[in-house]
Amino acid sequence: MNSPRKLTPQEEARLAQVRKNFQEKKQISDSLKSIKKKIGVYSGKGGVGKTTVATNLSLKIAEKNLSVALFDCDIDCPNVTKTIKISEPPTERNNKLIPPSIHGVKVMSMSFFQEDEETAIIWRGPMIHNAINQFLSSTEWGELDYMLVDLPPGTSDAPLTVMQTLQLDGFIIVTTPQDLAALDAKRSINMIRKLNLEVLGIIENMSGDIFGVGTGEDLSSELNIPFLGSLELSGEYKNSKSAVIKNSKRVNEEYEKIVDNLFKLID
């Protein structure tokens, strides 16, 4: 009887990588298994208010006595801790990171681990990939109704890593009324669809006389995607990006409508 062929060094390296990848996926799956819904908040370009929208949506959902987490996956420029105004770092228990909470929202972000927030994080794709996987596998999220994920903008390696790793239940696309923002929103939607994932809806941010009105609804109609609502450009966001906790009646009504529309789609 012939003995098994000895693997070449290249084959052994590939096999070791397969085992490592499998173990990583299992750890991530175990970490996320108690989360009922995972929703990505995404845009084709930076500067459209994606992080502000993700923060306020998390706060508004938490107001409904639902357990919520906000995961900042923008490794290069993490801003969630600033928009939600949290400085308390994660704690550690049994080799797991325990995310801090504020206003009923659990928060995890790369910015917790920056010594100097003004220092640029200059990482290539594999390092970003490893950082995202490390966050996912080492964080103890607990039982959650919703996790909102603030994705990196664009259609390159960082958002692709998140989409392929987190197994998100759907995406909310954030755009502003300008034509260029709508074009980039289309690109992000096409990326999601190429990966056979679901776009839950579109939000038009910074709507009003300055930038215009209606581009989000036009995009929704053109691409047959639900329109969740619009958010008016307002001075309410000037000193606090988490405007829904400032008792601004109009801002709260806007987010209330968006969350209600989102829940109807999910149900």
Wavefront OBJ file of the C-alpha trace (Angstrom):
o trace
v 0.000 0.000 0.000
v 1.404 3.345 -1.062
v 2.139 5.853 1.730
v 0.532 9.317 1.459
v 2.445 11.787 -0.678
v 4.388 14.292 1.350
v 3.133 17.841 0.895
v 5.404 20.415 -0.618
v 6.260 23.486 1.489
v 3.929 25.555 -0.708
v 1.055 23.106 -0.177
v 1.661 23.038 3.566
v 1.585 26.849 3.658
v -1.699 26.945 1.730
v -3.220 24.316 4.028
v -2.130 26.273 7.094
v -3.733 29.414 5.651
v -7.000 27.549 4.999
v -7.035 26.333 8.598
v -6.304 29.853 9.876
v -9.100 31.340 7.750
v -11.548 28.718 8.958
v -10.656 29.360 12.586
v -11.037 33.132 12.112
v -14.466 32.724 10.517
v -15.576 30.440 13.349
v -14.436 32.943 15.988
v -16.243 35.782 14.213
v -19.384 33.686 13.794
v -19.354 32.807 17.498
v -18.871 36.467 18.428
v -21.820 37.635 16.299
v -24.247 34.756 16.803
v -26.334 36.571 19.441
v -27.059 39.568 17.191
v -30.465 39.418 15.522
v -29.938 42.028 12.770
v -26.713 43.504 11.365
v -27.184 46.546 9.115
v -24.443 48.401 7.255
v -24.600 52.175 6.804
v -22.664 52.873 3.630
v -21.826 55.525 1.072
v -19.831 55.676 -2.122
v -17.861 58.691 -0.928
v -16.851 60.407 2.287
v -18.396 63.638 3.487
v -22.074 62.771 2.997
v -22.732 62.350 6.729
v -22.711 58.560 6.871
v -21.283 58.414 10.395
v -23.695 61.075 11.681
v -26.612 59.108 10.211
v -25.366 55.805 11.668
v -24.954 57.399 15.102
v -28.392 58.990 15.204
v -30.102 55.873 13.855
v -28.476 53.848 16.652
v -29.648 56.316 19.289
v -33.177 56.445 17.897
v -33.442 52.630 17.797
v -32.150 52.444 21.388
v -34.965 54.801 22.423
v -37.406 52.041 21.486
v -36.068 49.802 24.272
v -34.102 47.687 21.829
v -30.526 46.570 22.461
v -28.194 48.222 19.952
v -24.500 48.356 19.094
v -22.666 50.774 16.805
v -19.551 49.284 15.209
v -17.160 51.746 13.560
v -15.461 49.830 10.747
v -13.784 52.883 9.229
v -10.268 51.900 10.275
v -8.529 54.797 8.470
v -10.658 57.645 9.831
v -12.725 56.414 12.797
v -15.144 59.127 13.964
v -17.987 57.369 15.766
v -16.606 58.125 19.238
v -16.672 61.840 18.362
v -20.189 61.858 16.941
v -21.668 59.948 19.869
v -19.365 61.690 22.390
v -17.941 58.685 24.227
v -14.451 58.541 25.709
v -14.653 55.565 28.054
v -12.530 52.776 26.486
v -13.515 49.103 26.258
v -12.785 46.882 29.240
v -11.450 43.335 29.079
v -12.899 40.133 30.512
v -11.797 36.563 29.774
v -9.601 37.803 26.891
v -12.595 39.541 25.307
v -13.187 43.257 24.773
v -16.363 44.574 26.407
v -17.624 47.633 24.501
v -18.636 50.690 26.531
v -22.196 52.028 26.320
v -23.705 55.472 26.043
v -27.417 56.347 25.803
v -28.150 52.623 25.529
v -25.785 52.040 22.578
v -22.716 49.794 22.774
v -19.801 51.290 20.828
v -16.643 49.815 19.320
v -14.166 51.793 17.236
v -10.520 51.870 16.221
v -10.301 55.342 17.757
v -10.338 53.794 21.247
v -6.887 52.413 20.518
v -5.257 55.476 18.971
v -2.684 57.199 21.173
v -3.035 60.375 19.127
v -6.297 60.948 17.259
v -4.578 63.307 14.809
v -2.074 60.687 13.648
v -2.895 59.200 10.257
v -3.464 55.445 10.118
v -1.517 54.473 6.994
v -2.255 50.806 6.445
v -2.406 48.623 3.387
v -5.370 46.361 2.643
v -4.192 43.206 4.494
v -3.565 45.182 7.705
v -7.059 46.706 7.541
v -8.493 43.237 6.896
v -6.683 41.835 9.947
v -7.769 44.745 12.151
v -11.444 44.297 11.238
v -11.262 40.543 11.829
v -9.520 41.116 15.165
v -12.251 43.498 16.315
v -14.978 41.072 15.307
v -13.478 37.974 16.872
v -12.271 39.578 20.121
v -15.346 41.648 21.064
v -18.041 40.309 23.378
v -21.193 41.950 22.035
v -23.737 40.037 24.083
v -27.399 39.718 23.130
v -28.375 42.440 20.650
v -31.442 43.274 18.631
v -29.472 45.428 16.182
v -25.906 46.155 15.222
v -25.368 49.172 12.976
v -22.055 49.083 11.135
v -20.478 52.331 9.966
v -18.612 51.145 6.885
v -15.609 52.814 5.263
v -16.642 54.836 2.185
v -15.766 53.802 -1.357
v -15.705 50.486 -3.189
v -12.210 49.224 -2.415
v -10.649 46.685 -0.076
v -11.858 47.975 3.318
v -15.640 47.963 2.665
v -15.268 44.731 0.680
v -13.658 43.067 3.707
v -16.547 44.144 5.936
v -19.165 42.953 3.459
v -17.552 39.551 3.048
v -16.858 39.032 6.746
v -19.871 40.320 8.681
v -22.678 38.649 6.704
v -24.799 41.783 7.022
v -28.574 41.529 6.701
v -28.713 44.602 4.494
v -27.381 48.080 3.780
v -28.623 51.623 4.135
v -27.170 53.939 1.494
v -26.527 57.563 2.460
v -26.327 60.220 -0.254
v -26.565 63.989 -0.475
v -28.599 65.781 -3.181
v -25.654 66.615 -5.461
v -25.301 64.706 -8.730
v -21.772 63.503 -7.936
v -22.879 62.086 -4.595
v -25.731 60.254 -6.335
v -23.288 58.823 -8.878
v -21.074 57.488 -6.096
v -24.140 56.117 -4.326
v -24.964 54.162 -7.507
v -21.458 52.729 -7.500
v -21.815 51.563 -3.910
v -25.223 50.022 -4.674
v -23.788 48.187 -7.666
v -20.992 46.833 -5.479
v -23.504 45.492 -2.951
v -25.573 43.873 -5.689
v -22.529 42.242 -7.277
v -21.935 40.537 -3.945
v -25.584 39.350 -3.933
v -26.360 41.362 -0.813
v -29.446 43.450 -0.074
v -29.900 47.211 -0.168
v -32.596 48.015 2.387
v -33.069 51.649 1.471
v -31.696 55.097 0.667
v -31.436 58.169 2.912
v -30.953 61.666 1.508
v -28.835 63.708 3.920
v -28.193 67.495 3.902
v -31.409 68.084 1.996
v -32.611 71.672 1.511
v -32.156 74.940 -0.341
v -28.344 74.872 -0.312
v -27.644 71.483 -1.918
v -31.086 70.714 -3.332
v -33.877 68.239 -2.688
v -35.133 65.011 -4.232
v -32.009 63.272 -5.555
v -32.414 60.440 -3.043
v -35.997 59.818 -4.116
v -35.000 59.922 -7.791
v -32.257 57.385 -7.115
v -34.716 55.217 -5.205
v -37.167 55.255 -8.104
v -34.497 54.632 -10.742
v -32.925 51.661 -8.949
v -36.151 50.287 -7.412
v -34.897 50.675 -3.834
v -37.074 51.918 -0.957
v -36.623 55.543 0.064
v -36.321 55.713 3.853
v -36.463 59.488 4.208
v -34.571 62.752 4.014
v -32.640 64.742 6.615
v -32.575 68.499 6.299
v -29.274 70.381 6.438
v -29.472 72.038 9.841
v -27.478 73.956 12.406
v -28.701 71.401 14.970
v -25.667 69.279 14.023
v -23.133 72.067 14.521
v -22.100 71.329 18.092
v -23.334 67.768 18.412
v -23.572 65.246 15.599
v -25.812 63.070 17.796
v -28.680 65.507 17.330
v -31.515 63.174 18.323
v -30.548 63.388 22.001
v -30.712 67.209 21.980
v -34.510 67.190 21.916
v -34.635 68.803 18.499
v -38.251 68.154 17.519
v -37.685 68.314 13.758
v -34.539 66.136 13.757
v -36.219 63.558 15.985
v -39.242 63.457 13.696
v -37.010 62.901 10.660
v -35.194 59.991 12.284
v -38.424 58.593 13.737
v -39.840 58.380 10.207
v -36.681 56.725 8.867
v -36.572 54.135 11.654
v -40.287 53.359 11.230
v -39.770 52.832 7.482
v -36.737 50.639 8.187
v -38.647 48.466 10.668
v -41.483 48.006 8.166
v -39.010 46.776 5.552
v -37.296 44.402 7.956
v -40.604 43.041 9.252
l 1 2 3 4 5 6 7 8 9 10 11 12 13 14 15 16 17 18 19 20 21 22 23 24 25 26 27 28 29 30 31 32 33 34 35 36 37 38 39 40 41 42 43 44 45 46 47 48 49 50 51 52 53 54 55 56 57 58 59 60 61 62 63 64 65 66 67 68 69 70 71 72 73 74 75 76 77 78 79 80 81 82 83 84 85 86 87 88 89 90 91 92 93 94 95 96 97 98 99 100 101 102 103 104 105 106 107 108 109 110 111 112 113 114 115 116 117 118 119 120 121 122 123 124 125 126 127 128 129 130 131 132 133 134 135 136 137 138 139 140 141 142 143 144 145 146 147 148 149 150 151 152 153 154 155 156 157 158 159 160 161 162 163 164 165 166 167 168 169 170 171 172 173 174 175 176 177 178 179 180 181 182 183 184 185 186 187 188 189 190 191 192 193 194 195 196 197 198 199 200 201 202 203 204 205 206 207 208 209 210 211 212 213 214 215 216 217 218 219 220 221 222 223 224 225 226 227 228 229 230 231 232 233 234 235 236 237 238 239 240 241 242 243 244 245 246 247 248 249 250 251 252 253 254 255 256 257 258 259 260 261 262 263 264 265 266 267
